[in-house]
Amino acid sequence: MKDEKVVKALISRRNFVQRSVQGAIGLAALPTILGSCSNWKGANDRVVVGHIGVGSRGTDELMSYFLPLREAMNIAVCDTFKDRRETTANRINQFYKENNFPTRHCSTYRDMDEMLQRKDIDVVHITTPDHWHVLAAIKAARAGKHIMLAKPLGLSYPQNLMLAKELKANNVKFHYGTQQRTVEHMKLGYDLIRDGAIGEIGRVDIWAPGKNDVPVPVCNEVPIPPDFDFERWSGPAPLRPYCPDRVTNNSSWFNNDYSIGFLAGWGAHPLDILVWILKDKVNNSYSCQGRGEYWPAGGLYNNILSWDVNCKYQNGLELHFVSTDVALKGMLDHRTRKDGDGTTFYGTKGWISLSRSSAQSDIPEINQKLNNFPKHENGGIKGENNTMGRRFLAVARGKEPELCPLDEAMISDTISHMGDIAIRTGRKVTWDPKAGEVIGDPDANKLYIRDMRSPYIM
């Protein structure tokens, strides 16, 4: 019972979103963030941003990552929910009006294709439901827009390859929204591990929440509201009977039509830290096997909600990837803080463990460095709300190289898929990144290839 309470506290996405909103509310300190109007170089020197998907997460990121930045001009929002796009556009227009900033009116769009036709938009920020992520990014790349794409990546490896091709063909910059690469204690951990502070890495433990503490709804079909485009919301996914529960965040995360659950949806965060630090080691062939549990049968949710996956790389590196409920049964005993997600690197000289709000090591001098950061009252390390947006704009402007590139997103996302496939098939699967397929197992390989529903075919 104690563990159950801990899990609930650790994985509350509501708390995380609340913190993001509070950061956005901090816009009361606008003079500090934006400076006076006299500091502006003019609208032509600002990056013009369009937003695709302005639900709870999309709006939070817009308010935290983009609206406070003087170098950004937010002029377009797109969403299949009429009230979402109109409310968000009104908030943007009101913000600029109240602060007397030179800008253009923020327009609303139901159809992303129509928004992407605008020549004045430089970049797009995509936070659609998971099943739209890669398709929307492909459309944006073909329109020549630089892209900040929410995690996880996609449901089909061939579509990931198509996105990579379009980015290159259209000279488009990509920024994966895994959030943590701009955090100072993560960057310190990166430097320490890359510099050999804990020796040669032989094993990595990774954990992430498997579910939200919500009941499983049953989808009883009802008429589609007139101000919601359900057909377009479904997009490339199968067109199922409509009910309000089908089009929530939870359904997007926990229904297999739209995602593979938090294996990728939350696993993307700590897995990204693995790939960021050990790209050369994890960009080769590996095998995975594991076990997992699913949401109860008969309801709308049908993805894996608890998992224990072991992977071994051709070079000998071992990876243990589990859900938080499994991690609390011993994996986190070395940590003072039992954070809900994280990545622990074990080397020949010691270990370093990194998570969103903490960092630890069994080497005293390293541990002291990792904890030398401002902290909240609860002991968690403080972070900045608008760092990811600022860095994305710098990438789009060509002021710095891509921080979160697509090839690394594909590596981390594929680990999630191999875990999902290993559990669903009940056998060991081997991924070959050069061949881009599961080796010697055509049936397993098919699970990483999704057909798109017409007319949403690229």
C-alpha positions as CSV (number, residue, x, y, z in Angstrom):
1,M,0.0,0.0,0.0
2,K,2.9,2.3,0.8
3,D,4.4,1.7,-2.6
4,E,1.1,2.4,-4.3
5,K,1.0,5.8,-2.6
6,V,4.5,6.5,-3.6
7,V,3.8,5.7,-7.2
8,K,0.8,8.0,-7.3
9,A,2.9,10.8,-5.9
10,L,5.7,10.1,-8.4
11,I,3.8,9.8,-11.6
12,S,1.1,12.5,-11.2
13,R,1.2,14.2,-14.6
14,R,-1.3,16.7,-13.2
15,N,1.4,18.0,-10.8
16,F,3.9,18.3,-13.6
17,V,1.4,20.3,-15.8
18,Q,0.5,22.4,-12.8
19,R,4.2,23.4,-12.3
20,S,4.4,24.3,-16.0
21,V,1.3,26.5,-15.7
22,Q,2.7,28.2,-12.7
23,G,5.8,28.9,-14.6
24,A,3.7,30.5,-17.3
25,I,1.7,32.5,-14.7
26,G,5.1,33.9,-13.7
27,L,4.8,36.1,-16.7
28,A,3.9,38.8,-14.2
29,A,7.7,39.3,-14.2
30,L,7.6,40.2,-17.9
31,P,10.0,43.2,-17.7
32,T,12.7,40.7,-16.6
33,I,11.9,38.2,-19.3
34,L,11.0,40.4,-22.2
35,G,12.6,43.7,-21.5
36,S,11.1,47.0,-22.6
37,C,9.7,47.5,-26.1
38,S,12.6,49.7,-26.9
39,N,14.9,46.6,-26.8
40,W,13.0,45.0,-29.7
41,K,14.8,45.1,-33.0
42,G,11.5,44.8,-34.9
43,A,9.0,42.2,-36.0
44,N,11.2,41.1,-39.0
45,D,13.9,40.0,-36.6
46,R,11.6,37.7,-34.7
47,V,11.0,34.0,-35.4
48,V,7.4,33.6,-36.5
49,V,5.8,30.6,-34.8
50,G,2.7,28.4,-35.6
51,H,1.3,25.9,-33.1
52,I,-0.3,22.6,-34.1
53,G,-2.2,21.1,-31.2
54,V,-3.2,23.4,-28.3
55,G,-4.6,21.0,-25.8
56,S,-3.4,21.1,-22.2
57,R,0.2,20.2,-23.0
58,G,0.4,22.3,-26.1
59,T,-0.9,25.4,-24.4
60,D,1.4,24.9,-21.4
61,E,4.4,24.7,-23.6
62,L,3.2,27.7,-25.7
63,M,2.8,29.8,-22.5
64,S,6.0,28.7,-20.9
65,Y,8.4,28.1,-23.8
66,F,7.3,30.6,-26.5
67,L,5.1,33.5,-25.3
68,P,7.6,35.0,-22.9
69,L,10.3,35.1,-25.4
70,R,10.9,38.5,-27.1
71,E,12.5,36.8,-30.2
72,A,9.3,34.8,-30.9
73,M,6.1,36.0,-32.6
74,N,3.2,33.6,-32.2
75,I,0.7,34.2,-34.9
76,A,-1.2,30.9,-35.7
77,V,-2.8,28.0,-33.7
78,C,-4.3,24.9,-35.2
79,D,-6.5,22.4,-33.4
80,T,-9.5,20.1,-34.2
81,F,-11.3,21.5,-31.1
82,K,-12.8,24.9,-32.0
83,D,-12.9,26.1,-28.4
84,R,-9.2,25.2,-27.9
85,R,-7.9,27.1,-30.9
86,E,-10.1,30.1,-30.3
87,T,-9.3,30.3,-26.6
88,T,-5.6,30.0,-27.1
89,A,-5.5,32.6,-29.9
90,N,-7.5,35.0,-27.8
91,R,-5.0,34.5,-24.9
92,I,-2.1,35.2,-27.3
93,N,-3.7,38.3,-28.8
94,Q,-4.7,39.6,-25.3
95,F,-1.2,39.1,-24.0
96,Y,0.5,41.1,-26.8
97,K,-2.2,43.8,-26.6
98,E,-1.8,44.2,-22.8
99,N,2.0,44.4,-23.1
100,N,2.0,46.7,-26.2
101,F,4.2,44.4,-28.2
102,P,4.5,44.8,-32.0
103,T,2.9,41.7,-33.6
104,R,0.3,40.4,-35.9
105,H,-3.1,39.0,-35.1
106,C,-3.0,35.3,-34.1
107,S,-5.2,33.3,-36.5
108,T,-6.9,30.0,-35.9
109,Y,-7.0,26.9,-38.1
110,R,-8.8,23.6,-38.1
111,D,-6.7,22.2,-40.9
112,M,-2.9,22.1,-40.4
113,D,-2.3,22.0,-44.2
114,E,-4.0,25.4,-44.5
115,M,-1.8,26.8,-41.7
116,L,1.4,25.3,-43.2
117,Q,0.7,27.1,-46.5
118,R,1.5,30.4,-44.9
119,K,4.8,31.7,-46.1
120,D,5.4,34.0,-43.1
121,I,5.6,31.1,-40.6
122,D,9.2,30.1,-39.9
123,V,8.8,27.3,-37.3
124,V,6.0,25.0,-36.0
125,H,5.6,23.7,-32.5
126,I,3.7,20.3,-32.7
127,T,1.9,18.9,-29.7
128,T,-0.8,16.8,-31.3
129,P,-2.0,13.4,-30.0
130,D,0.8,10.9,-30.3
131,H,-0.5,9.2,-33.5
132,W,-0.3,12.5,-35.4
133,H,3.3,13.4,-34.4
134,V,5.4,12.1,-37.3
135,L,2.7,12.8,-40.0
136,A,2.3,16.4,-38.9
137,A,6.1,16.8,-38.8
138,I,6.4,15.4,-42.4
139,K,3.8,17.9,-43.5
140,A,5.7,20.7,-41.8
141,A,9.0,19.6,-43.3
142,R,7.6,19.6,-46.8
143,A,6.3,23.1,-46.1
144,G,9.9,24.1,-45.2
145,K,9.1,24.9,-41.5
146,H,11.6,24.1,-38.7
147,I,10.1,21.7,-36.2
148,M,9.8,21.3,-32.5
149,L,8.0,18.0,-32.0
150,A,6.6,16.6,-28.8
151,K,7.6,13.2,-27.7
152,P,7.2,10.2,-28.3
153,L,8.2,10.0,-31.9
154,G,6.0,7.6,-33.9
155,L,4.3,4.3,-34.4
156,S,6.0,3.2,-37.6
157,Y,9.7,3.0,-38.4
158,P,9.2,3.6,-42.2
159,Q,7.4,6.9,-41.3
160,N,10.4,7.9,-39.2
161,L,12.6,7.3,-42.2
162,M,10.3,9.4,-44.3
163,L,10.6,12.3,-41.9
164,A,14.3,12.1,-41.9
165,K,14.3,12.2,-45.7
166,E,12.0,15.2,-45.8
167,L,14.1,17.1,-43.2
168,K,17.2,16.7,-45.3
169,A,15.5,17.5,-48.6
170,N,13.9,20.7,-47.3
171,N,16.8,21.9,-45.1
172,V,14.6,21.8,-42.0
173,K,15.9,21.8,-38.5
174,F,14.4,19.4,-35.9
175,H,14.1,19.7,-32.2
176,Y,12.7,16.8,-30.2
177,G,10.7,18.0,-27.2
178,T,12.1,15.7,-24.5
179,Q,12.8,18.7,-22.3
180,Q,15.8,17.6,-20.2
181,R,18.9,18.2,-22.3
182,T,18.8,21.9,-21.4
183,V,18.7,21.2,-17.6
184,E,22.0,22.2,-15.9
185,H,22.4,19.2,-13.7
186,M,21.8,16.9,-16.7
187,K,24.4,18.7,-18.7
188,L,26.9,18.3,-15.8
189,G,26.1,14.6,-15.7
190,Y,26.6,14.4,-19.4
191,D,30.0,16.0,-19.1
192,L,31.1,13.8,-16.2
193,I,30.1,10.5,-17.8
194,R,31.5,11.5,-21.2
195,D,34.8,12.5,-19.6
196,G,35.2,9.1,-18.0
197,A,34.4,10.1,-14.4
198,I,32.8,6.8,-13.6
199,G,34.8,4.7,-16.0
200,E,33.6,2.4,-18.8
201,I,29.8,2.0,-18.7
202,G,28.6,-1.6,-18.6
203,R,25.0,-1.2,-17.5
204,V,22.2,1.4,-17.5
205,D,19.0,1.2,-15.5
206,I,16.1,3.3,-16.8
207,W,12.6,3.7,-15.3
208,A,9.5,5.7,-16.1
209,P,5.8,5.8,-15.0
210,G,3.6,3.2,-16.7
211,K,0.2,4.7,-16.2
212,N,-1.9,7.5,-14.7
213,D,-4.1,6.6,-11.7
214,V,-7.4,6.8,-13.7
215,P,-10.3,4.4,-14.2
216,V,-10.6,2.6,-17.5
217,P,-13.7,4.0,-19.4
218,V,-15.9,2.1,-21.7
219,C,-16.6,3.9,-25.0
220,N,-20.4,4.2,-25.5
221,E,-20.9,5.9,-28.9
222,V,-22.6,9.3,-28.9
223,P,-23.1,12.1,-31.5
224,I,-19.9,14.0,-32.4
225,P,-20.1,17.7,-31.2
226,P,-20.5,20.2,-34.1
227,D,-17.5,22.2,-33.0
228,F,-15.1,19.2,-33.1
229,D,-13.6,17.5,-36.2
230,F,-13.3,13.9,-35.0
231,E,-12.5,12.5,-38.4
232,R,-9.5,14.9,-38.7
233,W,-8.5,14.2,-35.0
234,S,-8.4,10.4,-35.9
235,G,-6.3,11.2,-38.9
236,P,-4.1,8.3,-39.9
237,A,-5.4,6.0,-37.1
238,P,-8.5,3.8,-37.5
239,L,-11.8,5.6,-37.4
240,R,-13.6,4.3,-34.3
241,P,-16.9,5.1,-32.8
242,Y,-16.9,8.5,-31.1
243,C,-17.2,9.1,-27.4
244,P,-15.7,11.9,-25.3
245,D,-13.4,9.5,-23.5
246,R,-11.7,8.5,-26.7
247,V,-10.4,11.9,-27.4
248,T,-8.7,12.7,-24.1
249,N,-5.0,12.7,-23.3
250,N,-5.4,9.4,-21.4
251,S,-6.9,7.7,-24.4
252,S,-4.2,9.1,-26.7
253,W,-1.6,7.6,-24.3
254,F,-3.2,4.3,-23.4
255,N,-5.1,3.1,-26.5
256,N,-3.0,1.2,-29.0
257,D,-4.7,2.8,-32.0
258,Y,-2.8,6.0,-31.0
259,S,0.4,5.0,-29.2
260,I,2.2,2.2,-27.3
261,G,1.5,3.9,-24.0
262,F,4.0,5.3,-21.5
263,L,6.6,2.8,-22.7
264,A,7.3,5.5,-25.2
265,G,5.3,8.4,-24.0
266,W,7.1,8.8,-20.7
267,G,10.0,6.4,-21.4
268,A,11.1,9.0,-24.0
269,H,12.5,11.2,-21.2
270,P,15.0,8.9,-19.5
271,L,15.7,7.0,-22.7
272,D,16.7,10.2,-24.3
273,I,19.3,10.8,-21.6
274,L,20.8,7.4,-22.3
275,V,21.1,8.1,-26.1
276,W,22.4,11.6,-25.5
277,I,25.2,10.4,-23.4
278,L,25.9,7.0,-24.9
279,K,24.9,7.4,-28.6
280,D,27.9,5.5,-30.0
281,K,27.3,2.6,-27.7
282,V,23.5,2.3,-28.3
283,N,23.5,2.9,-32.0
284,N,24.1,-0.8,-32.8
285,S,22.3,-4.1,-32.8
286,Y,20.7,-5.3,-29.6
287,S,18.3,-7.9,-28.3
288,C,15.4,-7.4,-25.9
289,Q,13.1,-9.7,-23.9
290,G,10.6,-8.8,-21.2
291,R,7.3,-9.2,-19.5
292,G,4.5,-6.8,-18.8
293,E,0.9,-6.2,-17.8
294,Y,-2.0,-4.6,-19.7
295,W,-4.9,-2.4,-18.7
296,P,-7.9,-4.5,-17.8
297,A,-9.8,-6.0,-20.7
298,G,-13.1,-4.6,-21.9
299,G,-12.3,-0.9,-21.6
300,L,-10.9,1.8,-23.9
301,Y,-7.3,1.4,-22.7
302,N,-5.4,-1.6,-24.0
303,N,-1.7,-0.7,-23.9
304,I,1.0,-2.1,-21.6
305,L,1.0,-0.3,-18.2
306,S,3.8,-2.2,-16.3
307,W,6.9,-3.6,-17.8
308,D,10.3,-5.2,-17.1
309,V,12.5,-5.3,-20.2
310,N,16.2,-6.4,-20.5
311,C,18.2,-5.5,-23.5
312,K,21.8,-6.5,-24.4
313,Y,23.8,-4.7,-27.0
314,Q,26.3,-6.4,-29.4
315,N,29.1,-4.5,-27.7
316,G,28.1,-6.0,-24.3
317,L,26.2,-3.0,-22.8
318,E,23.2,-4.1,-20.7
319,L,20.0,-2.0,-20.4
320,H,17.3,-2.7,-17.8
321,F,14.2,-0.6,-18.7
322,V,11.2,-0.9,-16.3
323,S,8.1,1.0,-15.2
324,T,8.2,2.9,-11.9
325,D,6.2,0.3,-10.0
326,V,8.8,-2.3,-10.9
327,A,11.7,0.1,-10.1
328,L,10.3,0.7,-6.6
329,K,10.9,-3.0,-5.8
330,G,14.7,-2.6,-5.5
331,M,16.1,-0.7,-8.5
332,L,15.9,2.6,-6.7
333,D,17.5,1.5,-3.4
334,H,20.7,3.3,-4.2
335,R,18.9,6.7,-4.5
336,T,18.0,9.1,-1.7
337,R,15.1,10.5,-3.8
338,K,12.9,7.9,-5.4
339,D,12.0,10.0,-8.4
340,G,9.3,8.8,-10.9
341,D,11.7,8.5,-13.8
342,G,15.4,8.5,-14.3
343,T,18.6,7.0,-15.8
344,T,21.4,5.4,-13.8
345,F,24.8,4.8,-15.4
346,Y,27.0,2.1,-13.9
347,G,30.7,2.3,-14.7
348,T,33.9,0.6,-13.6
349,K,34.6,3.4,-11.1
350,G,31.1,4.0,-9.8
351,W,27.6,5.2,-10.8
352,I,25.8,8.4,-11.6
353,S,22.0,8.6,-11.5
354,L,20.1,11.4,-13.3
355,S,16.5,12.4,-13.1
356,R,14.4,15.5,-13.8
357,S,14.7,16.9,-10.3
358,S,17.8,15.2,-8.8
359,A,21.2,13.8,-9.5
360,Q,23.3,11.4,-7.4
361,S,26.6,9.4,-7.4
362,D,28.3,7.0,-5.1
363,I,31.6,9.0,-5.6
364,P,31.5,11.7,-2.9
365,E,33.2,14.5,-4.9
366,I,31.0,13.9,-7.9
367,N,27.9,13.7,-5.7
368,Q,28.8,17.1,-4.3
369,K,29.1,18.6,-7.7
370,L,25.8,17.1,-8.9
371,N,23.9,18.6,-5.9
372,N,25.4,22.1,-6.1
373,F,22.2,23.5,-7.7
374,P,19.3,25.7,-6.4
375,K,16.6,23.5,-5.0
376,H,12.9,23.7,-4.2
377,E,11.6,23.4,-0.7
378,N,10.9,19.7,-1.4
379,G,14.6,19.1,-2.2
380,G,14.1,18.9,-6.0
381,I,16.5,20.8,-8.3
382,K,14.9,23.9,-9.8
383,G,14.7,24.3,-13.6
384,E,13.7,26.9,-16.1
385,N,10.4,26.8,-17.9
386,N,11.2,28.5,-21.2
387,T,14.7,26.9,-21.9
388,M,13.5,24.4,-24.5
389,G,11.7,27.1,-26.5
390,R,14.7,29.5,-26.4
391,R,17.1,26.7,-27.5
392,F,14.8,25.7,-30.3
393,L,14.6,29.2,-31.7
394,A,18.4,29.4,-31.6
395,V,18.6,26.1,-33.6
396,A,16.1,27.4,-36.1
397,R,18.1,30.6,-36.5
398,G,21.2,28.6,-37.1
399,K,22.9,30.0,-34.0
400,E,23.6,26.6,-32.6
401,P,23.6,23.0,-33.9
402,E,20.6,20.8,-33.4
403,L,20.4,19.9,-29.7
404,C,17.8,17.1,-29.9
405,P,18.2,15.7,-33.5
406,L,15.9,13.2,-35.2
407,D,18.4,10.4,-35.5
408,E,18.8,10.3,-31.7
409,A,15.0,10.4,-31.2
410,M,14.7,7.4,-33.5
411,I,17.2,5.4,-31.4
412,S,15.4,6.1,-28.1
413,D,11.9,5.6,-29.5
414,T,12.9,2.3,-31.1
415,I,14.0,1.0,-27.7
416,S,10.5,1.6,-26.4
417,H,9.1,-0.3,-29.4
418,M,11.4,-3.2,-29.0
419,G,10.3,-3.5,-25.4
420,D,6.6,-3.4,-26.5
421,I,7.2,-6.0,-29.2
422,A,9.1,-8.3,-27.0
423,I,6.3,-8.3,-24.4
424,R,3.5,-8.6,-27.0
425,T,5.2,-11.5,-28.8
426,G,6.5,-13.2,-25.7
427,R,9.9,-13.8,-27.2
428,K,13.4,-12.2,-27.6
429,V,13.6,-9.8,-30.5
430,T,16.7,-8.4,-32.1
431,W,16.9,-4.9,-33.7
432,D,19.4,-4.1,-36.4
433,P,19.5,-0.3,-36.9
434,K,21.4,-0.6,-40.1
435,A,18.8,-2.9,-41.7
436,G,16.0,-0.9,-39.9
437,E,14.1,-4.1,-38.9
438,V,13.6,-6.9,-36.4
439,I,16.0,-9.6,-37.5
440,G,14.6,-13.0,-38.5
441,D,11.1,-12.3,-37.2
442,P,8.8,-11.0,-39.9
443,D,5.7,-11.1,-37.6
444,A,7.5,-9.1,-34.9
445,N,8.7,-6.6,-37.4
446,K,5.2,-6.0,-38.6
447,L,4.4,-4.5,-35.2
448,Y,6.7,-1.6,-36.0
449,I,5.0,-0.8,-39.3
450,R,1.6,0.9,-39.2
451,D,-0.6,1.6,-42.2
452,M,-2.1,5.1,-42.4
453,R,-5.8,5.5,-43.1
454,S,-6.8,7.2,-46.3
455,P,-6.7,10.1,-47.1
456,Y,-3.9,10.6,-44.5
457,I,-1.3,8.7,-46.5
458,M,2.1,10.3,-47.2
